Amino acid sequence: MTPDTRNGLPAMACVSALQKAIRRGMEKEAMEFACELMHTSKAFHSMVCNRLEVICHEDLDTSAAPWVVPFVATALAQSRDRYGRDTGKTGRRAGKADGRMYQ
């Protein structure tokens, strides 16, 4: 059984909600679910990174925007690298980079 997030939300429900929010173009909600998971543990952080790679390949029209896949791969690699050095702050940085998360 997968443990809940640090705020008591079911982790797998957050992953599902993350993907649904991305499919529906709801950036703020997607970022909130990603941050909820990423701030819980390194394992959940890895789960979010892996899931975002899968979503990128399955749900995005890469023929219309071919630069998305390498961009996502690079951003996730940087996030994974930073996690070890700056545990717990990776999601906040990503949210600030998005520009919409904390307005």
Residue pairs with C-beta under 8 A, 6 or more apart in sequence:
2 10
2 11
2 12
3 11
4 10
4 11
5 11
5 14
5 36
5 37
5 40
5 44
6 36
6 39
6 40
6 41
7 36
9 36
11 37
11 40
11 44
11 47
14 33
14 36
14 37
15 33
15 37
15 47
15 48
15 51
17 29
17 33
18 30
18 33
18 34
18 37
18 48
18 51
19 51
19 55
19 59
21 27
21 29
21 30
21 33
22 30
22 55
22 59
23 59
27 98
27 100
28 100
28 101
31 94
31 95
31 98
31 100
31 101
32 101
34 48
34 52
34 91
34 94
35 91
35 92
35 94
35 95
35 101
37 44
37 45
37 47
37 48
38 44
38 45
38 48
38 90
38 91
38 94
39 88
39 91
42 83
42 87
45 79
45 80
45 83
45 90
45 91
46 80
49 76
49 79
49 80
52 72
52 76
53 72
53 73
53 76
56 62
56 68
56 69
56 72
56 73
57 69
60 68
60 69
62 68
62 69
75 94
79 90
79 94
82 89
82 90
82 93
83 90
95 101
95 102
96 102
